[in-house]
Amino acid sequence: MTGSETPQDGAPTTLSWLCHPATVFALVLLPVNDHVLKAAFPGLVTGKLSDVAGLVLAPPLVAVLLTLLVPRLPSRAAALAGLVSVGAGFAVVKSSGYAAELASSTWTVLAGPSLVRADWTDLLTLPALGLAWWSWTRSRRRPVRQRTARLVRLLVVLPPAVLAVAATSAIHYPYAVSTATLDGHPAISVGSGYSSSDWPASPTDGQWAVSEDGATTWRPATEEEQRRLSRQEVGQQQACAADEPRRCYRVVTGHLRVEESDDAGATWRVAWEVPDGQREELARRSPNPGDIHRHFASRDLVVYPHANGGHEVLVANGRDGFLRRLPDGGWQRDGFLFEEGQIGTSWDEPPRLSGGGPGDRQTDLLLAVALALTLGCAVAAFAGHLAIRRGGGPRWWGIAASASMLVAGIVLAAVWERDDDTLTFLAVSFVLAVGVLIAVAMIVRASYQGALRRWIRLVLTGLLCTALLAGLPLVGWLYGTPSRTRFAVALALLATVPGVLLATRIARLVDPARAFERRYPPRPPYAPYPPHGPYPPAPYPARPPTVPDPPYPSQSSPQ
């Protein structure tokens, strides 16, 4: 079926703009540059190329979405809205640090871990909007009039365009891989990663840096130094000081902890540590934390002499950065020596050990909301099961609801460790959708089985109260009290007890007789039959009048 474009219908023209060769080229260039070219050829050109491609692709995408949401919006108005909104938003984000941080947070929630930086030099790519405008002027002359062609372009081009704009380049987070000594000078291996399959596993996965002034300043290792460091043994779990042979240090695998000994390793005591509860809080404030016990843990250390006497200790702590023991005996978290995929010249601030709240743990906030609402929906589903059984309904409704909620709970438990924030966001969306659908289906079925309106109001009240009660320990967990996840989850599960008791009590508000009347409604009353039945009597001929028989003469007896 075909149809022509009406003056108020902008979809045919905006779809033509989205499928213009310049727009399609930008659609292909954007993911290739973000995920291939930037990694192979990091620099100014590949950095600005993504901005140019995004400025060419985003306006027609916005215009198409506007015309889909507002079908009668003229194409010219949609095109102007797309160009102005994209240009203004890009200028604000690139010129304001606060706007860039807000954009990063919003994009992280919508599309997974994302980083948007404020950079005035990116404004030099704004003329790319002129290319987008030129492609619009060419496209408006050839609108897509056939509805079949419009549907095909919508299904083929629109989803990749949305994914290309939403999927930003992968963010590489710094990683303290290993430590070593080179000619008596400390050396560190600094790497990076962004997912559970990309974190550094060995010192060769990072870049080596060497300090010649006692870990004050650092420089990248030369090729010769790289070869020497790769050949020698690095990654010591235990080492002793040269000036004090009986003073030794060791890392505790699986913990952010360093122990020391004054008797050459016969006995040990804790010299520095981040308690496990505090370490978990630290990790969950970090994006894509991965396996906490592996990546937020002390890996190895090195002991080297200080120029003014004494000794220092340098410890590689994975995603927590590097730790240093000063000559006076104090311990200092130095953070990372890392700048945009290469060795930096100064230390970045280490992650904050405590403080913050839900704003610093956005993915954990989504998990907390999902768990609280899922527990509330589970209570509502249990109440619906009791009501259905009391109303004489089939048992399989409760079995299906229990199985669905069990699957949702398993999925939520599997992503609670947060190896990958993008996967966590998708899982949370699935769990919320399943919980809400099951709760609604059970309530509707229970009402069909004879549940009164008062029962429905009490079930919804129980759902809300359960979610609020379960949310209290989870909110405290987001603020660090309790710091351990298992304690907060256990308290949230305990908060479902009042809802379960309420569901049991209100089951009596189901009237089985009402359910029977709904399943077998009474027949409508019929008109009574007439006196002679449903059909009129058949006509019969009239009988002749009855004539009495004549009297018989009496006979006398013979003489």
Residue pairs with C-beta under 8 A, 6 or more apart in sequence:
1 147
1 148
2 145
2 146
2 147
2 148
3 145
3 146
3 147
4 145
5 12
5 13
5 143
5 145
7 74
8 72
8 73
8 74
9 67
9 71
9 72
9 75
10 63
10 66
10 67
10 73
10 74
10 75
10 76
10 77
10 78
11 64
11 67
11 68
11 71
11 75
11 150
12 75
12 143
12 144
12 145
12 150
13 75
13 79
13 139
13 140
13 143
13 144
14 60
14 63
14 64
14 66
14 67
14 75
14 78
14 79
15 64
15 143
15 144
15 150
15 153
15 154
15 157
16 139
16 140
16 142
16 143
16 144
17 23
17 60
17 63
17 64
17 79
17 135
17 136
17 139
17 140
18 60
18 61
18 63
18 64
18 153
18 157
18 158
18 161
19 139
19 144
19 153
19 157
20 60
20 135
20 138
20 139
21 135
22 56
22 131
22 132
22 134
22 135
23 56
23 57
23 60
23 132
23 135
24 157
26 52
26 53
26 54
26 56
26 57
27 53
27 57
27 157
27 160
27 161
27 164
29 49
29 53
30 50
30 53
30 54
30 57
30 164
30 165
31 163
31 164
31 167
33 46
33 49
33 50
33 53
34 50
34 167
34 168
34 169
34 170
35 169
35 170
37 46
37 49
38 46
38 47
38 50
38 169
42 340
42 341
48 121
48 122
48 124
48 125
50 169
51 90
51 122
51 125
51 128
52 125
52 128
54 90
54 165
55 86
55 87
55 90
55 125
55 126
55 128
55 129
55 131
55 132
56 128
56 131
56 132
56 135
57 161
57 164
57 165
58 82
58 86
58 165
59 79
59 82
59 83
59 86
59 129
59 132
59 136
60 79
60 82
60 132
60 135
60 136
61 82
61 158
61 161
61 162
61 165
62 78
62 81
62 82
62 85
62 86
63 75
63 78
63 79
63 81
63 82
64 78
64 154
64 158
66 73
66 78
66 81
66 82
67 73
67 75
67 78
75 140
75 143
76 140
79 136
79 140
83 129
83 132
83 133
83 136
86 129
87 126
87 129
90 122
90 123
90 126
91 123
91 126
92 99
93 99
93 100
93 103
93 116
93 118
94 100
94 118
94 119
94 120
94 122
94 123
95 118
95 120
95 123
96 118
97 118
99 118
100 116
100 117
100 118
101 116
103 116
104 114
104 115
104 116
105 362
107 114
107 116
107 166
107 168
108 114
108 287
108 362
108 363
108 421
109 362
109 366
109 425
110 166
111 166
111 167
111 168
111 422
112 421
112 422
112 425
113 171
113 194
113 287
113 288
113 421
113 422
114 168
114 171
115 168
115 171
116 168
144 150
144 153
170 194
170 195
171 194
171 287
172 192
172 193
172 194
172 341
173 192
173 193
173 194
173 286
173 287
173 288
173 319
174 190
174 191
174 192
174 319
174 321
174 336
174 338
174 348
175 190
175 191
175 192
175 193
175 199
175 200
175 206
175 295
175 318
175 319
176 188
176 190
176 299
176 316
176 317
176 318
176 319
176 320
176 321
176 322
176 336
177 188
177 189
177 190
177 191
177 200
177 202
177 203
177 205
177 206
177 299
177 316
178 188
178 189
178 202
178 203
178 206
178 234
178 235
178 299
178 300
178 316
179 186
179 187
179 188
179 189
179 234
179 235
179 236
179 300
179 301
179 302
179 314
179 315
179 316
179 322
180 186
180 187
180 188
180 189
180 203
180 208
180 229
180 232
180 234
180 235
180 302
181 187
181 302
181 304
182 210
182 221
182 225
182 228
182 229
184 304
184 305
185 210
185 211
185 212
185 304
186 210
186 211
186 214
186 215
186 302
186 304
186 312
186 314
187 208
187 209
187 210
187 211
187 221
187 225
187 229
187 302
188 208
188 209
188 218
188 314
188 316
188 322
188 337
189 200
189 203
189 204
189 205
189 206
189 207
189 208
189 209
189 229
189 234
189 316
190 206
190 207
190 209
190 336
190 337
190 338
190 343
191 199
191 200
191 205
191 206
191 207
192 200
192 206
192 338
192 341
193 199
193 200
193 290
194 288
195 288
195 290
195 419
195 420
196 288
196 290
196 291
196 419
196 420
199 290
199 295
200 206
203 229
203 230
203 234
203 235
204 230
207 220
207 221
207 342
207 343
208 220
208 221
208 225
208 226
208 229
209 218
209 219
209 220
209 221
209 337
209 343
210 218
210 219
210 220
210 221
210 225
211 217
211 218
211 219
212 219
213 307
214 304
214 306
214 307
214 312
215 312
215 314
215 324
215 334
217 345
218 337
218 343
218 344
218 345
219 343
219 345
220 342
220 343
221 229
234 300
235 299
235 300
236 300
236 301
236 302
237 250
237 251
237 253
237 300
237 301
238 248
238 249
238 250
238 251
238 265
238 301
239 248
239 249
239 250
239 301
239 302
239 303
239 313
240 246
240 247
240 248
240 249
240 264
240 265
240 303
241 247
241 248
241 249
241 303
241 311
242 303
242 305
242 311
243 305
243 309
243 310
243 311
244 311
245 264
246 261
246 262
246 263
246 264
247 260
247 261
247 262
247 311
248 260
248 261
248 264
248 265
249 258
249 259
249 260
249 261
249 271
249 301
249 303
249 313
249 325
250 258
250 259
250 260
250 261
250 265
250 268
250 301
251 257
251 258
251 259
251 298
251 299
251 300
251 301
251 315
252 258
252 259
252 273
252 298
253 297
253 298
254 293
254 294
254 297
255 273
255 276
255 279
255 297
255 298
256 273
256 274
256 279
256 296
256 297
256 298
256 317
256 320
257 270
257 272
257 273
257 274
257 298
258 270
258 271
258 272
258 273
258 298
258 301
258 313
258 315
258 323
258 325
258 331
259 268
259 269
259 270
259 271
260 268
260 269
260 271
261 267
261 268
261 269
271 325
271 331
272 323
272 325
272 331
274 282
274 320
274 353
276 484
277 482
277 483
277 484
278 353
278 354
278 483
279 292
279 296
280 292
280 483
280 484
280 485
281 354
281 480
281 483
282 296
282 320
282 351
282 352
282 353
282 354
283 289
283 292
283 295
283 296
283 319
284 361
284 364
284 418
284 485
285 351
285 352
285 356
285 360
285 361
286 319
286 351
287 363
287 421
288 418
288 419
288 420
288 421
289 295
289 296
289 319
289 418
289 419
290 319
290 419
291 417
291 419
292 417
294 318
295 318
295 319
296 317
296 318
296 319
296 320
297 317
297 318
298 315
298 316
298 317
298 318
298 323
299 315
299 316
299 317
299 318
300 315
300 316
301 313
301 314
301 315
301 316
302 313
302 314
303 311
303 312
303 313
304 311
304 312
304 314
305 311
305 312
306 312
306 327
308 327
309 327
310 327
310 328
311 327
312 324
312 325
312 326
312 327
313 323
313 324
313 325
314 322
314 323
314 324
314 325
315 322
315 323
315 324
315 325
316 322
317 323
317 333
320 333
320 350
320 351
321 333
321 334
321 335
321 336
321 348
321 350
321 351
322 333
322 334
322 335
322 336
322 337
323 331
323 332
323 333
323 334
324 331
324 332
324 334
325 331
325 332
326 332
333 350
334 347
334 350
335 347
335 348
335 349
335 350
335 351
336 344
336 347
336 348
336 350
337 343
337 344
337 345
337 346
337 347
337 348
338 344
338 348
339 345
354 480
355 480
356 479
356 480
357 478
357 479
358 364
358 365
358 368
358 475
358 478
358 479
361 478
363 418
363 421
363 424
363 425
364 418
364 477
364 478
365 478
366 424
366 425
366 428
367 412
367 415
367 416
367 418
367 424
367 428
368 471
368 474
368 475
368 477
368 478
369 428
369 471
370 412
370 428
370 431
370 432
371 412
371 470
371 474
371 489
371 492
372 466
372 467
372 468
372 470
372 471
372 474
372 492
373 432
373 435
373 436
373 467
374 405
374 408
374 409
374 412
374 431
374 432
374 435
375 466
375 467
375 470
375 492
375 493
375 495
375 496
375 499
376 435
376 439
376 462
376 463
376 464
376 465
376 466
376 467
376 470
376 499
377 405
377 435
377 436
377 438
377 439
377 463
378 405
378 435
378 496
379 462
379 463
379 466
379 496
379 499
379 500
379 502
379 503
380 439
380 442
380 443
380 459
380 460
380 462
380 463
380 503
381 401
381 402
381 405
381 438
381 439
381 442
382 500
382 503
383 442
383 446
383 459
383 462
383 502
383 503
383 506
383 507
384 397
384 398
384 401
384 439
384 441
384 442
384 443
384 445
384 446
384 459
385 397
385 398
385 401
385 402
385 442
386 503
386 504
386 507
387 446
387 449
387 450
387 451
387 455
387 507
387 509
387 510
388 394
388 397
388 398
388 442
388 445
388 446
388 449
389 395
389 398
390 449
390 450
390 507
390 508
390 510
390 512
391 446
391 449
391 450
391 451
391 510
391 511
391 512
391 515
392 449
392 512
392 515
392 516
393 445
393 446
393 448
393 449
393 515
397 442
397 445
401 438
401 441
401 442
404 434
404 438
405 434
405 435
405 438
407 434
408 430
408 431
408 434
408 435
411 427
411 430
411 431
412 427
412 428
412 431
414 427
415 423
415 424
415 427
415 428
416 485
416 489
418 424
439 463
443 451
443 456
443 459
443 460
446 455
446 456
446 459
446 510
447 456
448 515
448 518
449 510
449 515
450 510
450 511
450 512
450 513
450 514
450 515
450 516
450 518
451 509
451 510
452 509
452 510
452 511
452 514
454 509
455 506
455 509
455 510
458 502
458 506
458 509
459 503
459 506
461 502
462 498
462 499
462 502
462 503
462 506
463 499
465 498
465 499
465 502
466 495
466 496
466 498
466 499
469 495
469 496
469 498
469 499
470 492
470 493
470 495
470 496
471 492
472 491
472 495
473 482
473 487
473 488
473 491
473 492
473 495
474 488
474 492
476 482
476 488
477 483
477 485
477 487
477 488
482 488
482 491
